[in-house]
Each structure stands twice: as structure tokens, then as C-alpha cells.
């Protein structure tokens, strides 16, 4: 167990966190590059932004400084540079190396949280309006016995082009009768 091996293990946990945040909210993301929005989210969710030493403005400035001129994302290497930059501000009393290790500890093993996501409220009014077993009339026709919607079949009058009058008991038996008489 050399100290280098421990550092490599920490980096993989750090890289895993980087990838989780890099792909968050973007279906086309590969996890190799991170947008500014996700960088800000990582800094908020991992408590890098503490409101005193590091603010959202500091985070945005560091991101702009680290990324290339015409580029909108940072790579994992640039991400580590950005952390190095922020760690000096976040952990002022410590050496650069200690501050960076503290910064890694904040991030490792974390993933994007769902902060600020609207939760559904279970009120009696809403539950009464959405309980399909209490529906009547044409609305009742739109759901099966389990309460699952029938889709288009439940919304539209599907035309019966069989040639028989609706309600005719012997529908579909004509071919049997004709062939039976021969």
C-alpha cells in the first residue's frame, strides 16, 4: 500500500463523481467533459460553495479561467486544475496539497442530488379527481378495471367496418353458413 496507490484510488472515486455530474441532465453527454452548469451543480451539491470563502461567482470565474477560449466544457484534467484553484480559497489555513486532499474528500463518491425538485402533494381533492374507479359516463369507458388508461381506444369511437349491425349476435358466421350449404 504505497501512498501513490492510495492517491490513484482517490482519483478514481473523484473521476467517478466527475462523470456522474458531467452526464447529469444531458442525454448526449459522454462523461468525459463537463459543462459550466454541471460544474456549478457539483460545487453546490458537494458543499464546495460555502458562502463565505467560495461563492457561486468564484466558481464561475474559475470555470471560465480554466476552460479554453472557444470551448464550453472542461476535461477531467482541467477539472482537477479548477479544484486546485478553488481549494486555496476554500481551505485557506492549509498547505496547497492538504487543501486539495480536503477538496477531493468533499467530492468523492458523490453524485448529483435532486435538490429543488417539486414533490407531489397528496391532497384529498386531487386523489378524488384522479381515482378512476369513481369515474362515470363516457369517462369510465377510458379506463380498464385496474385503472390503467386504454389510450386511443378509450378516447375515440372506433368504427366497426365488419358489415354487421352493432349488437348482431351471429356476427362473423356468414362464411360458415355459405360453405356449410355446399
C-alpha positions as CSV (number, residue, x, y, z in Angstrom):
1,X,0.0,0.0,0.0
2,X,2.1,2.8,-1.3
3,X,0.9,6.4,-0.9
4,X,0.8,6.7,-4.7
5,X,-1.7,3.7,-4.8
6,X,-3.9,5.5,-2.3
7,X,-3.9,8.6,-4.4
8,X,-4.8,6.6,-7.5
9,X,-7.7,5.1,-5.6
10,X,-8.9,8.5,-4.6
11,X,-8.7,9.8,-8.1
12,X,-10.9,7.0,-9.4
13,X,-13.6,7.9,-6.9
14,X,-13.1,11.6,-7.9
15,X,-13.3,10.7,-11.6
16,X,-16.4,8.7,-10.9
17,X,-18.0,11.7,-9.2
18,X,-16.8,13.9,-12.2
19,X,-18.5,11.6,-14.7
20,X,-21.8,11.4,-12.7
21,X,-22.0,15.2,-12.7
22,X,-20.8,15.5,-16.3
23,X,-23.7,13.4,-17.7
24,X,-26.3,14.8,-15.3
25,X,-29.3,16.3,-17.2
26,X,-27.7,15.8,-20.7
27,X,-28.6,12.7,-22.7
28,X,-25.8,13.2,-25.2
29,X,-23.0,13.7,-22.7
30,X,-20.2,11.1,-22.6
31,X,-18.9,11.9,-19.1
32,X,-15.5,13.0,-20.4
33,X,-16.3,16.7,-20.4
34,X,-18.4,18.9,-18.0
35,X,-20.5,21.9,-18.8
36,X,-20.4,25.0,-16.6
37,X,-23.9,24.3,-15.4
38,X,-22.9,20.9,-14.1
39,X,-19.7,22.3,-12.6
40,X,-21.8,24.8,-10.6
41,X,-24.1,21.9,-9.5
42,X,-21.2,19.8,-8.4
43,X,-19.8,22.7,-6.3
44,X,-23.2,23.3,-4.7
45,X,-24.1,19.7,-4.0
46,X,-20.6,18.8,-2.6
47,X,-20.5,21.9,-0.3
48,X,-17.5,23.5,-2.1
49,X,-19.5,26.7,-2.2
50,X,-19.7,27.7,1.5
51,X,-21.0,31.3,1.0
52,X,-18.0,32.8,2.8
53,X,-14.7,31.8,1.2
54,X,-16.2,30.4,-2.0
55,X,-19.3,31.8,-3.7
56,X,-21.1,30.9,-6.9
57,X,-19.3,33.8,-8.6
58,X,-15.9,32.4,-7.6
59,X,-16.9,29.0,-9.1
60,X,-18.0,30.6,-12.4
61,X,-14.8,32.7,-12.6
62,X,-12.6,29.6,-12.1
63,X,-14.5,27.7,-14.7
64,X,-14.1,30.5,-17.3
65,X,-10.4,30.8,-16.5
66,X,-9.7,27.0,-16.8
67,X,-11.7,26.2,-20.0
68,X,-10.4,27.1,-23.4
69,X,-11.5,30.3,-25.3
70,X,-13.9,28.8,-27.8
71,X,-14.8,25.8,-25.6
72,X,-17.8,25.4,-23.3
73,X,-16.7,22.4,-21.3
74,X,-13.8,21.2,-19.2
75,X,-12.0,17.9,-19.2
76,X,-11.1,15.8,-16.1
77,X,-7.6,17.3,-16.1
78,X,-9.0,20.8,-16.3
79,X,-11.5,19.9,-13.6
80,X,-8.6,18.9,-11.2
81,X,-6.9,22.3,-12.0
82,X,-10.1,24.1,-11.2
83,X,-10.3,22.2,-7.9
84,X,-6.7,23.1,-7.1
85,X,-7.6,26.8,-7.7
86,X,-10.7,26.7,-5.5
87,X,-9.1,24.6,-2.7
88,X,-6.7,27.5,-2.0
89,X,-9.7,29.8,-1.3
90,X,-11.9,27.2,0.4
91,X,-9.2,25.9,2.9
92,X,-7.1,29.0,3.5
93,X,-5.1,27.8,6.5
94,X,-3.8,24.6,4.9
95,X,-1.0,23.8,2.5
96,X,-1.9,23.5,-1.1
97,X,-1.6,19.7,-1.0
98,X,-3.7,19.4,2.2
99,X,-6.3,21.8,0.8
100,X,-6.6,19.8,-2.4
101,X,-7.0,16.5,-0.5
102,X,-9.8,18.1,1.6
103,X,-11.4,19.2,-1.6
104,X,-11.2,15.7,-3.0
105,X,-12.8,14.3,0.2
106,X,-15.8,16.7,-0.3
107,X,-16.4,15.3,-3.8
108,X,-15.5,11.6,-3.8
109,X,-18.3,9.1,-4.1
110,X,-21.0,11.9,-4.5
111,X,-23.5,12.2,-7.3
112,X,-25.9,14.9,-8.4
113,X,-28.7,15.3,-5.9
114,X,-32.3,16.2,-6.7
115,X,-32.4,19.5,-4.9
116,X,-35.3,21.8,-5.6
117,X,-37.3,19.1,-7.4
118,X,-41.1,19.6,-6.9
119,X,-42.7,16.9,-4.8
120,X,-46.3,15.8,-5.4
121,X,-48.8,16.7,-2.7
122,X,-51.3,14.0,-1.8
123,X,-54.4,16.1,-1.1
124,X,-57.9,14.6,-0.8
125,X,-59.2,16.8,-3.6
126,X,-56.6,15.6,-6.1
127,X,-56.9,12.0,-5.1
128,X,-60.6,12.1,-5.6
129,X,-60.3,13.6,-9.0
130,X,-57.7,11.1,-10.2
131,X,-59.4,8.0,-8.8
132,X,-60.5,6.2,-12.0
133,X,-62.9,3.9,-10.1
134,X,-65.2,6.8,-9.3
135,X,-65.5,8.0,-12.9
136,X,-68.9,7.8,-14.6
137,X,-70.4,8.0,-18.1
138,X,-68.0,8.2,-21.1
139,X,-65.0,8.9,-18.8
140,X,-65.4,5.5,-17.2
141,X,-65.0,3.9,-20.7
142,X,-61.5,5.3,-21.0
143,X,-60.0,3.0,-18.3
144,X,-59.9,-0.7,-17.7
145,X,-60.7,-2.5,-14.4
146,X,-57.2,-1.8,-13.0
147,X,-57.5,1.9,-13.6
148,X,-55.0,1.9,-16.4
149,X,-55.9,4.1,-19.4
150,X,-56.9,2.4,-22.6
151,X,-55.2,5.1,-24.7
152,X,-56.7,6.0,-28.1
153,X,-59.3,3.2,-27.9
154,X,-60.8,4.8,-24.8
155,X,-61.0,8.3,-26.3
156,X,-62.4,7.7,-29.8
157,X,-65.4,5.9,-31.2
158,X,-63.7,3.2,-33.2
159,X,-65.7,2.4,-36.4
160,X,-66.7,-1.2,-36.9
161,X,-66.3,-1.9,-40.6
162,X,-67.3,-5.6,-40.4
163,X,-70.6,-5.0,-42.3
164,X,-72.8,-6.2,-39.4
165,X,-75.2,-4.1,-37.4
166,X,-73.9,-3.4,-33.9
167,X,-75.4,-5.9,-31.4
168,X,-76.0,-8.6,-34.0
169,X,-75.4,-11.9,-32.2
170,X,-74.2,-14.0,-35.2
171,X,-71.6,-11.6,-36.5
172,X,-68.8,-13.3,-38.4
173,X,-70.7,-16.6,-39.1
174,X,-71.7,-15.9,-42.7
175,X,-68.7,-17.8,-44.3
176,X,-69.5,-20.8,-42.2
177,X,-73.2,-20.9,-43.3
178,X,-72.4,-20.4,-47.0
179,X,-69.6,-23.1,-47.0
180,X,-71.8,-25.4,-44.9
181,X,-74.6,-25.4,-47.5
182,X,-72.3,-26.6,-50.4
